[in-house]
Amino acid sequence: MATEESWLAEGERKKRTTWHTIETFRPADIKVIEDTVTKGALIRVDGTLRIDAYGKDGCTRYSAKVVP
């Protein structure tokens, strides 16, 4: 899922897109998403933000997910 924000900076319109990972394993959720959600569709996601940490190349990396 992507969210977009925009603002005015020094008289110039700026925008930024942020990509979010949505995770669900509920069969009913998966069916609705597959059958109805298309690129550009406006959707609402309710859930909890979960931050996972993992190691890669000797560094700790973080991943944020929305989990229903």
PDB file of N, CA, C, O and CB in Angstrom:
ATOM      1  N   MET A   1       0.848  -1.150   0.000  1.00  0.00           N
ATOM      2  CA  MET A   1       0.000   0.000   0.000  1.00  0.00           C
ATOM      3  C   MET A   1       0.903   1.224   0.000  1.00  0.00           C
ATOM      4  O   MET A   1       1.984   1.200   0.587  1.00  0.00           O
ATOM      5  CB  MET A   1      -0.970  -0.009   1.209  1.00  0.00           C
ATOM      6  N   ALA A   2       0.467   2.289  -0.652  1.00  0.00           N
ATOM      7  CA  ALA A   2       1.219   3.536  -0.684  1.00  0.00           C
ATOM      8  C   ALA A   2       0.355   4.673  -0.160  1.00  0.00           C
ATOM      9  O   ALA A   2      -0.851   4.723  -0.403  1.00  0.00           O
ATOM     10  CB  ALA A   2       1.712   3.844  -2.113  1.00  0.00           C
ATOM     11  N   THR A   3       0.994   5.579   0.559  1.00  0.00           N
ATOM     12  CA  THR A   3       0.334   6.820   0.952  1.00  0.00           C
ATOM     13  C   THR A   3       1.158   7.965   0.374  1.00  0.00           C
ATOM     14  O   THR A   3       2.369   7.851   0.190  1.00  0.00           O
ATOM     15  CB  THR A   3       0.196   6.939   2.523  1.00  0.00           C
ATOM     16  N   GLU A   4       0.482   9.052   0.096  1.00  0.00           N
ATOM     17  CA  GLU A   4       1.162  10.194  -0.498  1.00  0.00           C
ATOM     18  C   GLU A   4       0.856  11.440   0.318  1.00  0.00           C
ATOM     19  O   GLU A   4      -0.287  11.670   0.711  1.00  0.00           O
ATOM     20  CB  GLU A   4       0.740  10.387  -1.975  1.00  0.00           C
ATOM     21  N   GLU A   5       1.872  12.230   0.567  1.00  0.00           N
ATOM     22  CA  GLU A   5       1.676  13.499   1.255  1.00  0.00           C
ATOM     23  C   GLU A   5       2.271  14.594   0.382  1.00  0.00           C
ATOM     24  O   GLU A   5       3.220  14.360  -0.366  1.00  0.00           O
ATOM     25  CB  GLU A   5       2.327  13.489   2.684  1.00  0.00           C
ATOM     26  N   SER A   6       1.707  15.783   0.487  1.00  0.00           N
ATOM     27  CA  SER A   6       2.233  16.911  -0.270  1.00  0.00           C
ATOM     28  C   SER A   6       2.265  18.145   0.619  1.00  0.00           C
ATOM     29  O   SER A   6       1.492  18.268   1.568  1.00  0.00           O
ATOM     30  CB  SER A   6       1.385  17.171  -1.537  1.00  0.00           C
ATOM     31  N   TRP A   7       3.179  19.057   0.290  1.00  0.00           N
ATOM     32  CA  TRP A   7       3.342  20.283   1.047  1.00  0.00           C
ATOM     33  C   TRP A   7       3.960  21.347   0.148  1.00  0.00           C
ATOM     34  O   TRP A   7       4.468  21.053  -0.934  1.00  0.00           O
ATOM     35  CB  TRP A   7       4.210  20.047   2.303  1.00  0.00           C
ATOM     36  N   LEU A   8       3.907  22.569   0.615  1.00  0.00           N
ATOM     37  CA  LEU A   8       4.464  23.701  -0.100  1.00  0.00           C
ATOM     38  C   LEU A   8       5.753  24.110   0.603  1.00  0.00           C
ATOM     39  O   LEU A   8       5.741  24.404   1.798  1.00  0.00           O
ATOM     40  CB  LEU A   8       3.449  24.886  -0.169  1.00  0.00           C
ATOM     41  N   ALA A   9       6.871  24.133  -0.136  1.00  0.00           N
ATOM     42  CA  ALA A   9       8.171  24.512   0.427  1.00  0.00           C
ATOM     43  C   ALA A   9       8.818  25.533  -0.491  1.00  0.00           C
ATOM     44  O   ALA A   9       9.090  25.252  -1.658  1.00  0.00           O
ATOM     45  CB  ALA A   9       9.098  23.267   0.613  1.00  0.00           C
ATOM     46  N   GLU A  10       9.055  26.696   0.036  1.00  0.00           N
ATOM     47  CA  GLU A  10       9.693  27.774  -0.719  1.00  0.00           C
ATOM     48  C   GLU A  10       8.963  28.045  -2.035  1.00  0.00           C
ATOM     49  O   GLU A  10       9.587  28.256  -3.075  1.00  0.00           O
ATOM     50  CB  GLU A  10      11.157  27.430  -0.996  1.00  0.00           C
ATOM     51  N   GLY A  11       7.641  28.036  -1.968  1.00  0.00           N
ATOM     52  CA  GLY A  11       6.815  28.329  -3.129  1.00  0.00           C
ATOM     53  C   GLY A  11       6.691  27.199  -4.129  1.00  0.00           C
ATOM     54  O   GLY A  11       6.078  27.367  -5.183  1.00  0.00           O
ATOM     55  N   GLU A  12       7.263  26.056  -3.815  1.00  0.00           N
ATOM     56  CA  GLU A  12       7.222  24.909  -4.726  1.00  0.00           C
ATOM     57  C   GLU A  12       6.458  23.759  -4.075  1.00  0.00           C
ATOM     58  O   GLU A  12       6.676  23.451  -2.903  1.00  0.00           O
ATOM     59  CB  GLU A  12       8.657  24.458  -5.113  1.00  0.00           C
ATOM     60  N   ARG A  13       5.567  23.128  -4.831  1.00  0.00           N
ATOM     61  CA  ARG A  13       4.791  21.996  -4.336  1.00  0.00           C
ATOM     62  C   ARG A  13       5.680  20.760  -4.340  1.00  0.00           C
ATOM     63  O   ARG A  13       6.245  20.396  -5.371  1.00  0.00           O
ATOM     64  CB  ARG A  13       3.509  21.767  -5.198  1.00  0.00           C
ATOM     65  N   LYS A  14       5.798  20.123  -3.192  1.00  0.00           N
ATOM     66  CA  LYS A  14       6.584  18.894  -3.049  1.00  0.00           C
ATOM     67  C   LYS A  14       5.642  17.761  -2.677  1.00  0.00           C
ATOM     68  O   LYS A  14       4.589  17.994  -2.084  1.00  0.00           O
ATOM     69  CB  LYS A  14       7.711  19.058  -1.976  1.00  0.00           C
ATOM     70  N   LYS A  15       6.016  16.539  -3.022  1.00  0.00           N
ATOM     71  CA  LYS A  15       5.234  15.388  -2.592  1.00  0.00           C
ATOM     72  C   LYS A  15       6.151  14.203  -2.352  1.00  0.00           C
ATOM     73  O   LYS A  15       7.236  14.096  -2.923  1.00  0.00           O
ATOM     74  CB  LYS A  15       4.158  15.035  -3.633  1.00  0.00           C
ATOM     75  N   ARG A  16       5.676  13.316  -1.484  1.00  0.00           N
ATOM     76  CA  ARG A  16       6.455  12.140  -1.122  1.00  0.00           C
ATOM     77  C   ARG A  16       5.497  10.956  -1.012  1.00  0.00           C
ATOM     78  O   ARG A  16       4.417  11.058  -0.430  1.00  0.00           O
ATOM     79  CB  ARG A  16       7.242  12.364   0.220  1.00  0.00           C
ATOM     80  N   THR A  17       5.916   9.848  -1.578  1.00  0.00           N
ATOM     81  CA  THR A  17       5.154   8.607  -1.483  1.00  0.00           C
ATOM     82  C   THR A  17       5.866   7.681  -0.506  1.00  0.00           C
ATOM     83  O   THR A  17       7.080   7.490  -0.586  1.00  0.00           O
ATOM     84  CB  THR A  17       4.989   7.930  -2.883  1.00  0.00           C
ATOM     85  N   THR A  18       5.101   7.112   0.410  1.00  0.00           N
ATOM     86  CA  THR A  18       5.639   6.157   1.371  1.00  0.00           C
ATOM     87  C   THR A  18       4.932   4.823   1.153  1.00  0.00           C
ATOM     88  O   THR A  18       3.704   4.761   1.092  1.00  0.00           O
ATOM     89  CB  THR A  18       5.459   6.663   2.848  1.00  0.00           C
ATOM     90  N   TRP A  19       5.719   3.763   1.038  1.00  0.00           N
ATOM     91  CA  TRP A  19       5.173   2.421   0.829  1.00  0.00           C
ATOM     92  C   TRP A  19       5.071   1.702   2.164  1.00  0.00           C
ATOM     93  O   TRP A  19       5.980   1.775   2.991  1.00  0.00           O
ATOM     94  CB  TRP A  19       6.050   1.610  -0.162  1.00  0.00           C
ATOM     95  N   HIS A  20       3.952   1.003   2.370  1.00  0.00           N
ATOM     96  CA  HIS A  20       3.678   0.294   3.618  1.00  0.00           C
ATOM     97  C   HIS A  20       3.417  -1.177   3.318  1.00  0.00           C
ATOM     98  O   HIS A  20       2.799  -1.520   2.311  1.00  0.00           O
ATOM     99  CB  HIS A  20       2.470   0.923   4.361  1.00  0.00           C
ATOM    100  N   THR A  21       3.895  -2.027   4.199  1.00  0.00           N
ATOM    101  CA  THR A  21       3.610  -3.454   4.095  1.00  0.00           C
ATOM    102  C   THR A  21       2.404  -3.758   4.968  1.00  0.00           C
ATOM    103  O   THR A  21       2.379  -3.424   6.153  1.00  0.00           O
ATOM    104  CB  THR A  21       4.845  -4.318   4.517  1.00  0.00           C
ATOM    105  N   ILE A  22       1.406  -4.395   4.370  1.00  0.00           N
ATOM    106  CA  ILE A  22       0.207  -4.817   5.095  1.00  0.00           C
ATOM    107  C   ILE A  22       0.255  -6.340   5.148  1.00  0.00           C
ATOM    108  O   ILE A  22       0.425  -6.989   4.116  1.00  0.00           O
ATOM    109  CB  ILE A  22      -1.130  -4.290   4.401  1.00  0.00           C
ATOM    110  N   GLU A  23       0.108  -6.914   6.333  1.00  0.00           N
ATOM    111  CA  GLU A  23       0.228  -8.359   6.487  1.00  0.00           C
ATOM    112  C   GLU A  23      -1.054  -8.934   7.082  1.00  0.00           C
ATOM    113  O   GLU A  23      -1.521  -8.486   8.129  1.00  0.00           O
ATOM    114  CB  GLU A  23       1.439  -8.711   7.373  1.00  0.00           C
ATOM    115  N   THR A  24      -1.610  -9.923   6.406  1.00  0.00           N
ATOM    116  CA  THR A  24      -2.760 -10.642   6.950  1.00  0.00           C
ATOM    117  C   THR A  24      -2.710 -12.084   6.466  1.00  0.00           C
ATOM    118  O   THR A  24      -2.254 -12.370   5.359  1.00  0.00           O
ATOM    119  CB  THR A  24      -4.099  -9.962   6.534  1.00  0.00           C
ATOM    120  N   PHE A  25      -3.176 -12.960   7.294  1.00  0.00           N
ATOM    121  CA  PHE A  25      -3.261 -14.368   6.925  1.00  0.00           C
ATOM    122  C   PHE A  25      -4.699 -14.869   7.059  1.00  0.00           C
ATOM    123  O   PHE A  25      -4.959 -16.067   6.942  1.00  0.00           O
ATOM    124  CB  PHE A  25      -2.314 -15.213   7.797  1.00  0.00           C
ATOM    125  N   ARG A  26      -5.629 -13.946   7.307  1.00  0.00           N
ATOM    126  CA  ARG A  26      -7.035 -14.327   7.418  1.00  0.00           C
ATOM    127  C   ARG A  26      -7.603 -14.582   6.022  1.00  0.00           C
ATOM    128  O   ARG A  26      -7.572 -13.688   5.176  1.00  0.00           O
ATOM    129  CB  ARG A  26      -7.854 -13.224   8.153  1.00  0.00           C
ATOM    130  N   PRO A  27      -8.118 -15.780   5.769  1.00  0.00           N
ATOM    131  CA  PRO A  27      -8.640 -16.090   4.437  1.00  0.00           C
ATOM    132  C   PRO A  27      -9.716 -15.114   3.956  1.00  0.00           C
ATOM    133  O   PRO A  27      -9.765 -14.798   2.768  1.00  0.00           O
ATOM    134  CB  PRO A  27      -9.199 -17.482   4.431  1.00  0.00           C
ATOM    135  N   ALA A  28     -10.569 -14.636   4.848  1.00  0.00           N
ATOM    136  CA  ALA A  28     -11.630 -13.712   4.434  1.00  0.00           C
ATOM    137  C   ALA A  28     -11.034 -12.390   3.956  1.00  0.00           C
ATOM    138  O   ALA A  28     -11.502 -11.827   2.966  1.00  0.00           O
ATOM    139  CB  ALA A  28     -12.616 -13.462   5.597  1.00  0.00           C
ATOM    140  N   ASP A  29     -10.008 -11.886   4.643  1.00  0.00           N
ATOM    141  CA  ASP A  29      -9.348 -10.655   4.222  1.00  0.00           C
ATOM    142  C   ASP A  29      -8.689 -10.827   2.858  1.00  0.00           C
ATOM    143  O   ASP A  29      -8.817  -9.975   1.979  1.00  0.00           O
ATOM    144  CB  ASP A  29      -8.308 -10.226   5.260  1.00  0.00           C
ATOM    145  N   ILE A  30      -7.990 -11.930   2.697  1.00  0.00           N
ATOM    146  CA  ILE A  30      -7.283 -12.196   1.446  1.00  0.00           C
ATOM    147  C   ILE A  30      -8.262 -12.251   0.284  1.00  0.00           C
ATOM    148  O   ILE A  30      -7.984 -11.702  -0.783  1.00  0.00           O
ATOM    149  CB  ILE A  30      -6.492 -13.511   1.538  1.00  0.00           C
ATOM    150  N   LYS A  31      -9.382 -12.894   0.470  1.00  0.00           N
ATOM    151  CA  LYS A  31     -10.400 -13.018  -0.594  1.00  0.00           C
ATOM    152  C   LYS A  31     -10.928 -11.643  -0.995  1.00  0.00           C
ATOM    153  O   LYS A  31     -11.033 -11.353  -2.186  1.00  0.00           O
ATOM    154  CB  LYS A  31     -11.574 -13.922  -0.129  1.00  0.00           C
ATOM    155  N   VAL A  32     -11.264 -10.792  -0.026  1.00  0.00           N
ATOM    156  CA  VAL A  32     -11.776  -9.454  -0.324  1.00  0.00           C
ATOM    157  C   VAL A  32     -10.721  -8.640  -1.087  1.00  0.00           C
ATOM    158  O   VAL A  32     -11.036  -7.968  -2.069  1.00  0.00           O
ATOM    159  CB  VAL A  32     -12.183  -8.724   0.985  1.00  0.00           C
ATOM    160  N   ILE A  33      -9.486  -8.707  -0.630  1.00  0.00           N
ATOM    161  CA  ILE A  33      -8.414  -7.958  -1.293  1.00  0.00           C
ATOM    162  C   ILE A  33      -8.238  -8.420  -2.729  1.00  0.00           C
ATOM    163  O   ILE A  33      -8.168  -7.599  -3.644  1.00  0.00           O
ATOM    164  CB  ILE A  33      -7.094  -8.111  -0.528  1.00  0.00           C
ATOM    165  N   GLU A  34      -8.167  -9.710  -2.929  1.00  0.00           N
ATOM    166  CA  GLU A  34      -7.978 -10.251  -4.279  1.00  0.00           C
ATOM    167  C   GLU A  34      -9.135  -9.887  -5.207  1.00  0.00           C
ATOM    168  O   GLU A  34      -8.917  -9.592  -6.382  1.00  0.00           O
ATOM    169  CB  GLU A  34      -7.826 -11.768  -4.219  1.00  0.00           C
ATOM    170  N   ASP A  35     -10.363  -9.905  -4.687  1.00  0.00           N
ATOM    171  CA  ASP A  35     -11.544  -9.694  -5.526  1.00  0.00           C
ATOM    172  C   ASP A  35     -11.880  -8.230  -5.770  1.00  0.00           C
ATOM    173  O   ASP A  35     -12.498  -7.915  -6.787  1.00  0.00           O
ATOM    174  CB  ASP A  35     -12.719 -10.362  -4.905  1.00  0.00           C
ATOM    175  N   THR A  36     -11.494  -7.319  -4.870  1.00  0.00           N
ATOM    176  CA  THR A  36     -12.000  -5.946  -4.990  1.00  0.00           C
ATOM    177  C   THR A  36     -10.952  -4.846  -5.071  1.00  0.00           C
ATOM    178  O   THR A  36     -11.234  -3.778  -5.616  1.00  0.00           O
ATOM    179  CB  THR A  36     -12.867  -5.665  -3.851  1.00  0.00           C
ATOM    180  N   VAL A  37      -9.769  -5.070  -4.552  1.00  0.00           N
ATOM    181  CA  VAL A  37      -8.781  -3.989  -4.508  1.00  0.00           C
ATOM    182  C   VAL A  37      -7.966  -3.962  -5.791  1.00  0.00           C
ATOM    183  O   VAL A  37      -7.417  -4.976  -6.220  1.00  0.00           O
ATOM    184  CB  VAL A  37      -7.851  -4.149  -3.293  1.00  0.00           C
ATOM    185  N   THR A  38      -7.899  -2.779  -6.395  1.00  0.00           N
ATOM    186  CA  THR A  38      -7.105  -2.587  -7.605  1.00  0.00           C
ATOM    187  C   THR A  38      -6.129  -1.437  -7.383  1.00  0.00           C
ATOM    188  O   THR A  38      -6.284  -0.652  -6.448  1.00  0.00           O
ATOM    189  CB  THR A  38      -8.018  -2.309  -8.834  1.00  0.00           C
ATOM    190  N   LYS A  39      -5.140  -1.346  -8.237  1.00  0.00           N
ATOM    191  CA  LYS A  39      -4.160  -0.273  -8.130  1.00  0.00           C
ATOM    192  C   LYS A  39      -4.865   1.077  -8.165  1.00  0.00           C
ATOM    193  O   LYS A  39      -5.696   1.332  -9.036  1.00  0.00           O
ATOM    194  CB  LYS A  39      -3.118  -0.369  -9.262  1.00  0.00           C
ATOM    195  N   GLY A  40      -4.528   1.931  -7.216  1.00  0.00           N
ATOM    196  CA  GLY A  40      -5.124   3.259  -7.141  1.00  0.00           C
ATOM    197  C   GLY A  40      -6.407   3.331  -6.335  1.00  0.00           C
ATOM    198  O   GLY A  40      -6.951   4.415  -6.121  1.00  0.00           O
ATOM    199  N   ALA A  41      -6.898   2.173  -5.884  1.00  0.00           N
ATOM    200  CA  ALA A  41      -8.140   2.153  -5.104  1.00  0.00           C
ATOM    201  C   ALA A  41      -7.910   2.784  -3.737  1.00  0.00           C
ATOM    202  O   ALA A  41      -6.846   2.625  -3.139  1.00  0.00           O
ATOM    203  CB  ALA A  41      -8.669   0.707  -4.947  1.00  0.00           C
ATOM    204  N   LEU A  42      -8.900   3.488  -3.260  1.00  0.00           N
ATOM    205  CA  LEU A  42      -8.865   4.060  -1.920  1.00  0.00           C
ATOM    206  C   LEU A  42      -9.325   2.984  -0.943  1.00  0.00           C
ATOM    207  O   LEU A  42     -10.440   2.475  -1.059  1.00  0.00           O
ATOM    208  CB  LEU A  42      -9.762   5.345  -1.819  1.00  0.00           C
ATOM    209  N   ILE A  43      -8.481   2.640   0.010  1.00  0.00           N
ATOM    210  CA  ILE A  43      -8.813   1.603   0.981  1.00  0.00           C
ATOM    211  C   ILE A  43      -8.569   2.127   2.394  1.00  0.00           C
ATOM    212  O   ILE A  43      -7.872   3.122   2.592  1.00  0.00           O
ATOM    213  CB  ILE A  43      -7.983   0.320   0.723  1.00  0.00           C
ATOM    214  N   ARG A  44      -9.148   1.450   3.353  1.00  0.00           N
ATOM    215  CA  ARG A  44      -8.926   1.751   4.762  1.00  0.00           C
ATOM    216  C   ARG A  44      -8.335   0.506   5.404  1.00  0.00           C
ATOM    217  O   ARG A  44      -8.831  -0.603   5.206  1.00  0.00           O
ATOM    218  CB  ARG A  44     -10.253   2.193   5.481  1.00  0.00           C
ATOM    219  N   VAL A  45      -7.282   0.699   6.166  1.00  0.00           N
ATOM    220  CA  VAL A  45      -6.634  -0.413   6.851  1.00  0.00           C
ATOM    221  C   VAL A  45      -6.617  -0.110   8.341  1.00  0.00           C
ATOM    222  O   VAL A  45      -6.075   0.914   8.760  1.00  0.00           O
ATOM    223  CB  VAL A  45      -5.188  -0.652   6.308  1.00  0.00           C
ATOM    224  N   ASP A  46      -7.201  -0.984   9.142  1.00  0.00           N
ATOM    225  CA  ASP A  46      -7.169  -0.869  10.594  1.00  0.00           C
ATOM    226  C   ASP A  46      -6.259  -1.964  11.121  1.00  0.00           C
ATOM    227  O   ASP A  46      -6.373  -3.121  10.716  1.00  0.00           O
ATOM    228  CB  ASP A  46      -8.605  -0.972  11.216  1.00  0.00           C
ATOM    229  N   GLY A  47      -5.374  -1.609  12.004  1.00  0.00           N
ATOM    230  CA  GLY A  47      -4.491  -2.619  12.567  1.00  0.00           C
ATOM    231  C   GLY A  47      -3.499  -2.010  13.521  1.00  0.00           C
ATOM    232  O   GLY A  47      -3.637  -0.867  13.958  1.00  0.00           O
ATOM    233  N   THR A  48      -2.501  -2.795  13.832  1.00  0.00           N
ATOM    234  CA  THR A  48      -1.445  -2.405  14.751  1.00  0.00           C
ATOM    235  C   THR A  48      -0.148  -2.297  13.976  1.00  0.00           C
ATOM    236  O   THR A  48       0.141  -3.125  13.112  1.00  0.00           O
ATOM    237  CB  THR A  48      -1.312  -3.413  15.920  1.00  0.00           C
ATOM    238  N   LEU A  49       0.629  -1.277  14.285  1.00  0.00           N
ATOM    239  CA  LEU A  49       1.936  -1.130  13.660  1.00  0.00           C
ATOM    240  C   LEU A  49       2.919  -2.021  14.410  1.00  0.00           C
ATOM    241  O   LEU A  49       3.068  -1.911  15.627  1.00  0.00           O
ATOM    242  CB  LEU A  49       2.407   0.364  13.662  1.00  0.00           C
ATOM    243  N   ARG A  50       3.590  -2.908  13.668  1.00  0.00           N
ATOM    244  CA  ARG A  50       4.568  -3.805  14.271  1.00  0.00           C
ATOM    245  C   ARG A  50       5.935  -3.539  13.640  1.00  0.00           C
ATOM    246  O   ARG A  50       6.065  -3.515  12.416  1.00  0.00           O
ATOM    247  CB  ARG A  50       4.148  -5.299  14.089  1.00  0.00           C
ATOM    248  N   ILE A  51       6.935  -3.343  14.467  1.00  0.00           N
ATOM    249  CA  ILE A  51       8.292  -3.111  14.000  1.00  0.00           C
ATOM    250  C   ILE A  51       9.102  -4.385  14.230  1.00  0.00           C
ATOM    251  O   ILE A  51       9.216  -4.855  15.362  1.00  0.00           O
ATOM    252  CB  ILE A  51       8.941  -1.887  14.727  1.00  0.00           C
ATOM    253  N   ASP A  52       9.663  -4.942  13.160  1.00  0.00           N
ATOM    254  CA  ASP A  52      10.514  -6.123  13.257  1.00  0.00           C
ATOM    255  C   ASP A  52      11.959  -5.702  13.021  1.00  0.00           C
ATOM    256  O   ASP A  52      12.228  -4.852  12.173  1.00  0.00           O
ATOM    257  CB  ASP A  52      10.077  -7.220  12.237  1.00  0.00           C
ATOM    258  N   ALA A  53      12.879  -6.287  13.761  1.00  0.00           N
ATOM    259  CA  ALA A  53      14.306  -6.022  13.580  1.00  0.00           C
ATOM    260  C   ALA A  53      14.969  -7.294  13.065  1.00  0.00           C
ATOM    261  O   ALA A  53      14.631  -8.398  13.494  1.00  0.00           O
ATOM    262  CB  ALA A  53      14.971  -5.541  14.915  1.00  0.00           C
ATOM    263  N   TYR A  54      15.911  -7.134  12.150  1.00  0.00           N
ATOM    264  CA  TYR A  54      16.657  -8.270  11.640  1.00  0.00           C
ATOM    265  C   TYR A  54      18.061  -7.801  11.261  1.00  0.00           C
ATOM    266  O   TYR A  54      18.283  -6.617  11.010  1.00  0.00           O
ATOM    267  CB  TYR A  54      15.932  -8.916  10.422  1.00  0.00           C
ATOM    268  N   GLY A  55      18.990  -8.728  11.223  1.00  0.00           N
ATOM    269  CA  GLY A  55      20.367  -8.393  10.879  1.00  0.00           C
ATOM    270  C   GLY A  55      20.649  -8.661   9.411  1.00  0.00           C
ATOM    271  O   GLY A  55      20.234  -9.679   8.859  1.00  0.00           O
ATOM    272  N   LYS A  56      21.365  -7.728   8.787  1.00  0.00           N
ATOM    273  CA  LYS A  56      21.767  -7.902   7.386  1.00  0.00           C
ATOM    274  C   LYS A  56      23.083  -7.166   7.187  1.00  0.00           C
ATOM    275  O   LYS A  56      23.198  -5.990   7.533  1.00  0.00           O
ATOM    276  CB  LYS A  56      20.661  -7.371   6.391  1.00  0.00           C
ATOM    277  N   ASP A  57      24.071  -7.849   6.633  1.00  0.00           N
ATOM    278  CA  ASP A  57      25.382  -7.258   6.373  1.00  0.00           C
ATOM    279  C   ASP A  57      25.988  -6.653   7.632  1.00  0.00           C
ATOM    280  O   ASP A  57      26.655  -5.621   7.561  1.00  0.00           O
ATOM    281  CB  ASP A  57      25.274  -6.194   5.290  1.00  0.00           C
ATOM    282  N   GLY A  58      25.767  -7.281   8.786  1.00  0.00           N
ATOM    283  CA  GLY A  58      26.321  -6.806  10.036  1.00  0.00           C
ATOM    284  C   GLY A  58      25.603  -5.606  10.635  1.00  0.00           C
ATOM    285  O   GLY A  58      26.045  -5.067  11.650  1.00  0.00           O
ATOM    286  N   CYS A  59      24.505  -5.182  10.024  1.00  0.00           N
ATOM    287  CA  CYS A  59      23.742  -4.037  10.524  1.00  0.00           C
ATOM    288  C   CYS A  59      22.356  -4.494  10.947  1.00  0.00           C
ATOM    289  O   CYS A  59      21.823  -5.461  10.405  1.00  0.00           O
ATOM    290  CB  CYS A  59      23.642  -2.923   9.451  1.00  0.00           C
ATOM    291  N   THR A  60      21.783  -3.807  11.905  1.00  0.00           N
ATOM    292  CA  THR A  60      20.410  -4.083  12.297  1.00  0.00           C
ATOM    293  C   THR A  60      19.481  -3.270  11.407  1.00  0.00           C
ATOM    294  O   THR A  60      19.609  -2.050  11.313  1.00  0.00           O
ATOM    295  CB  THR A  60      20.176  -3.754  13.801  1.00  0.00           C
ATOM    296  N   ARG A  61      18.560  -3.943  10.764  1.00  0.00           N
ATOM    297  CA  ARG A  61      17.571  -3.297   9.896  1.00  0.00           C
ATOM    298  C   ARG A  61      16.205  -3.409  10.556  1.00  0.00           C
ATOM    299  O   ARG A  61      15.952  -4.322  11.342  1.00  0.00           O
ATOM    300  CB  ARG A  61      17.557  -3.942   8.466  1.00  0.00           C
ATOM    301  N   TYR A  62      15.340  -2.480  10.229  1.00  0.00           N
ATOM    302  CA  TYR A  62      13.989  -2.471  10.802  1.00  0.00           C
ATOM    303  C   TYR A  62      12.965  -2.467   9.688  1.00  0.00           C
ATOM    304  O   TYR A  62      13.163  -1.847   8.643  1.00  0.00           O
ATOM    305  CB  TYR A  62      13.783  -1.250  11.728  1.00  0.00           C
ATOM    306  N   SER A  63      11.867  -3.168   9.925  1.00  0.00           N
ATOM    307  CA  SER A  63      10.784  -3.249   8.969  1.00  0.00           C
ATOM    308  C   SER A  63       9.473  -2.979   9.720  1.00  0.00           C
ATOM    309  O   SER A  63       9.203  -3.600  10.748  1.00  0.00           O
ATOM    310  CB  SER A  63      10.763  -4.646   8.253  1.00  0.00           C
ATOM    311  N   ALA A  64       8.676  -2.066   9.210  1.00  0.00           N
ATOM    312  CA  ALA A  64       7.380  -1.746   9.826  1.00  0.00           C
ATOM    313  C   ALA A  64       6.270  -2.394   9.009  1.00  0.00           C
ATOM    314  O   ALA A  64       6.280  -2.336   7.779  1.00  0.00           O
ATOM    315  CB  ALA A  64       7.165  -0.200   9.921  1.00  0.00           C
ATOM    316  N   LYS A  65       5.316  -3.008   9.696  1.00  0.00           N
ATOM    317  CA  LYS A  65       4.169  -3.660   9.055  1.00  0.00           C
ATOM    318  C   LYS A  65       2.904  -3.268   9.787  1.00  0.00           C
ATOM    319  O   LYS A  65       2.924  -3.038  10.996  1.00  0.00           O
ATOM    320  CB  LYS A  65       4.333  -5.204   9.038  1.00  0.00           C
ATOM    321  N   VAL A  66       1.803  -3.191   9.057  1.00  0.00           N
ATOM    322  CA  VAL A  66       0.487  -3.023   9.662  1.00  0.00           C
ATOM    323  C   VAL A  66      -0.132  -4.411   9.722  1.00  0.00           C
ATOM    324  O   VAL A  66      -0.278  -5.085   8.703  1.00  0.00           O
ATOM    325  CB  VAL A  66      -0.420  -2.006   8.849  1.00  0.00           C
ATOM    326  N   VAL A  67      -0.494  -4.828  10.934  1.00  0.00           N
ATOM    327  CA  VAL A  67      -1.042  -6.162  11.148  1.00  0.00           C
ATOM    328  C   VAL A  67      -2.433  -6.016  11.762  1.00  0.00           C
ATOM    329  O   VAL A  67      -2.586  -5.380  12.805  1.00  0.00           O
ATOM    330  CB  VAL A  67      -0.107  -7.020  12.064  1.00  0.00           C
ATOM    331  N   PRO A  68      -3.467  -6.614  11.108  1.00  0.00           N
ATOM    332  CA  PRO A  68      -4.826  -6.500  11.661  1.00  0.00           C
ATOM    333  C   PRO A  68      -4.997  -7.272  12.949  1.00  0.00           C
ATOM    334  O   PRO A  68      -6.083  -7.271  13.530  1.00  0.00           O
ATOM    335  CB  PRO A  68      -5.840  -6.984  10.655  1.00  0.00           C
TER     336      PRO A  68
END
